[in-house]
Structure formats: C-alpha cells, structure tokens
Amino acid sequence: MQRDLFEEEHLLFRETVREFLTREVVPHHARWEKDGIVPREVWKKAGEVGMFGFTVPEEYGGAGITDFRYNAVIVEEIIAAGASGLGFSLHNDVMAPYLLGLTDDAQKARWLPGFVSGELITAIAMTEPGAGSDLQGVRTTAVREGDHYVVNGSKTFITNGINADLVVVVAKTDPDAGARGISLLVVERGMEGFTRGRNLEKIGMHAQDTAELFFDDVRVPAANLLGGQEGQGFYQLMANLPQERLSIAVAAVAAAETVLRTTIEYCRNRTAFGRSVGSFQNTRFVLAELDTEVDIARHYVDRCVRALNAGELGVVDAAKAKWWTTELQNRVIDRCLQLHGGYGYMLEYPVARAWIDSRVQTIYGGTTEIMKEIIGRSFGF
Ligand SMILES: Cc1cc2nc3c(=O)[nH]c(=O)nc-3n(C[C@H](O)[C@H](O)[C@H](O)COP(=O)(O)OP(=O)(O)OC[C@H]3O[C@@H](n4cnc5c(N)ncnc54)[C@H](O)[C@@H]3O)c2cc1C
C-alpha cells in the first residue's frame, strides 16, 4: 500500500542521510564492531550534516522544526544501512525531549549547542542491576547538600554509556516517597566520582557501547536538576516514553522491511531441485504472510508518527506499536533467515546480522510483557 507519510523535504533529507551513511559509516562499521564502539568523530560529522536535534530552536544551533518524520527518516536509513552501532536514535528521539522540554534557559544554553553539533553525546540511565522494568525500584540516591546533590549508586545496560558526555540519571531524592521521590539529574563527563564500568559484551549490536555506570559521592550542581522541581522524575519519564517506544517501533518496521526485501531477492536467485527457491509454494506463502503483516504494521506506525506530531500519541497506543512491531520484527527476520538456509546463519549475510541485532528490541524501552501490562491496565479491571 502506498505510503504517504513523507513530503518532498523529508525525501531530500533522506538523500542527505543516506549519502552520509554511505560515506562515513558503512565502510567502517565492521571495524567499529570489532572495537565495540563508534568513534566520537562520527558524531561530530553527523552533526555537521544536520542529523541531530531538529527540534532544537535555531538560537541553539538546531533547525527549530518539530516534526518526528525527520527522526523517522534517520532511524530508517540507519537500519537500511545496517549501522546498528550508531546510538543516534537514543540521542535524537529519546534524549531531545528531556533536554528541550525540561530545561531552563541556562541549561539550554549549556547543553543544546553541543547536542546539535554532536560534541555532547547523551545517554539516559534508568536501569540498575536490581531494577529494570520496575523503575520505582531504583536504588540510586541523590541527597541535597546546599547547592549540590550527592549521587550514589550504579546503573547498567546504558546505551552510549562509554561515549556519553551528559547522562540523565534517574535517582531517588526521597526514598520513602515512591514515585514522587524520583528525580532526574544530568551528570556530566568528568564529574568527580562518576566512572564507567565495562562496555558490555552483547549478542548483537557489537559497535554500540552499552555500559555500566558508577556514581560514588558525585557532587552534581542543583542547577543540573531537570524540570526545576524534585520528585517529578517518574512522571517526566512516563511522559517521554511514548516517543522512545515509537522510535523503536519505527526501527522495527524498517528492519523487517529491509530484511524482507533482501530475502525476496535471495529467493529469486537461489535454486534448489532445479528451480528457484521462490517458486516453492511454501516460500511464496511465507513471504506473502510477512509482507502483509509488515505492510499493516507500517501503516499503524505511520499513523502513530502523525499522532505524535499532533501531540496526541498516548501511552497505550505507543505500547501497542512497540510490542507488536518488535515481536513482528523478530518473527519476520527469523523466518527470512530460514528461507536463506545455511547462508542465513553466516554473518556475511545481512539477515544473520539483523537476526542478532533485532533480538533486544522486545526488551529495551520496556519489555513486551510490560507493554501488555500497560495496555491491559487501560481496561480498568
Ligand atoms: C542493549 C540494551 C540497551 C539498553 N539501553 C538502556 C538505556 O540506554 N538506558 C536504560 O536505562 N536502560 C537500558 N536498557 C535496559 C532495558 O530497558 C531493561 O533491560 C528492560 O527494561 C528490562 O529490565 P530488566 O533487564 O531489569 O528485566 P526485568 O525487569 O528483570 O524483567 C525480567 C523478565 O520479567 C518480565 N517482567 C518484569 N516485570 C513484569 C510484570 N510486571 N509482569 C510480567 N512480566 C514482567 C520482563 O518482561 C522480563 O521478561 C538496555 C538494555 C539492553 C539489553
């Protein structure tokens, strides 16, 4: 079905992004996978072509355009290029709302120009060794002492964890107040007592730095509190999670589409029993099912993008998009891998890489089970 989400300017921007990835990313990605990290210079180069912070006002170096379709273009092109190491969507789609919507003028002036230029790489640290899905269970504390907070605790699985210059840390400012005791603080590279642990070894996304972070009596200026008020962190997180989940859903559909396309080509060209693999009825049926499901998913997600742009994307609709598209992504890629036979198990084939890279999609940003909890709760039983 014809896609009608984008206008001419998005298509032009897509060309820019594609050209950038072809030139600066694709030739080097295999090396970054071995290194376990993407060099910081790539972030600066991406900043130069305008890939960060579309929504950031022009006075801070951004384009001042609030239109998630640009974010979607970047996500889709990164997926199509197989550049799973780039933590750009975390920076653009997840972090921008925190640094734009919850900052005062002084904070904006400190952080946004670097955010846009790619000189300040961002991360969000919610998850801890003992608390992932259960955000209210975080143990990291931030105790007010004069005009500072003293932060203690540890985080794990943090995307951009090694490269990050600004980390939004979820901490308890009042451990007895439940959801009302959580606040968001920006911890900056170089603050005393802030250290990085291991760059974690994952089953996929090998070029992506996913790290442990440690906070040992880190004195964070009170001026780094987000939202200007203690105790609002949980609600601030809840407000921003739909956009994060939509970004993951956009990636899921793009990944499924990309793999489906290459698999159709593969089945056209591969022969068995003297005929193309694509000529077997089973192959055609499998591909037909997947193509149908991806098409349906695409239109739901595009509708969510429009809803987000209109300020109307609700938590429940975003949860539906997230769990359904990421489960679909895994299913599509797994079945496409099967159609590749033994070659599907070889890392030189894109389907194999997509298979290992996609597995995490149903886990981060809120697991499939938590998404179903959110939807189920909306029935008010
Ligand atoms: C590659 C990667 C990158 C990540 N990036 C970040 C990041 O940048 N920042 C960040 O803060 N975190 C990040 N995470 C963490 C991620 O968000 C968590 O792993 C995820 O939320 C699940 O938490 P958990 O691992 O503690 O699992 P748990 O919460 O321990 O869950 C274990 C299992 O129990 C199920 N479960 C839990 N509660 C319920 C329930 N109420 N009902 C039914 N089932 C339930 C879960 O669905 C899951 O299947 C990342 C994780 C990975 C793997």
The ligand as an ORCA input file, in Angstrom:
! r2SCAN-3c Opt
* xyz 0 1
  C      21.187     -3.403     24.578
  C      20.415     -2.758     25.689
  C      20.375     -1.366     25.769
  C      19.705     -0.751     26.829
  N      19.744      0.621     26.932
  C      19.266      1.201     28.067
  C      19.459      2.588     28.309
  O      20.014      3.322     27.474
  N      19.018      3.103     29.484
  C      18.397      2.351     30.409
  O      18.045      2.878     31.452
  N      18.190      1.032     30.218
  C      18.619      0.435     29.070
  N      18.441     -0.904     28.865
  C      17.753     -1.687     29.887
  C      16.379     -2.170     29.466
  O      15.479     -1.098     29.381
  C      15.946     -3.231     30.501
  O      16.777     -4.356     30.289
  C      14.488     -3.605     30.368
  O      13.660     -2.532     30.745
  C      14.131     -4.834     31.224
  O      14.609     -4.700     32.530
  P      15.454     -5.891     33.184
  O      16.555     -6.232     32.250
  O      15.837     -5.486     34.573
  O      14.480     -7.121     33.224
  P      13.445     -7.471     34.415
  O      12.680     -6.256     34.773
  O      14.203     -8.166     35.484
  O      12.484     -8.497     33.684
  C      12.771     -9.896     33.538
  C      11.568    -10.550     32.869
  O      10.426    -10.410     33.715
  C       9.379     -9.806     32.991
  N       8.600     -8.933     33.881
  C       9.054     -7.964     34.694
  N       8.026     -7.369     35.321
  C       6.891     -7.965     34.872
  C       5.499     -7.795     35.128
  N       5.048     -6.850     35.973
  N       4.635     -8.601     34.502
  C       5.057     -9.547     33.631
  N       6.355     -9.762     33.340
  C       7.261     -8.973     33.948
  C      10.057     -8.976     31.902
  O       9.175     -8.718     30.828
  C      11.202     -9.899     31.530
  O      10.754    -10.868     30.625
  C      19.047     -1.533     27.792
  C      19.060     -2.926     27.674
  C      19.746     -3.540     26.662
  C      19.770     -5.032     26.601
*
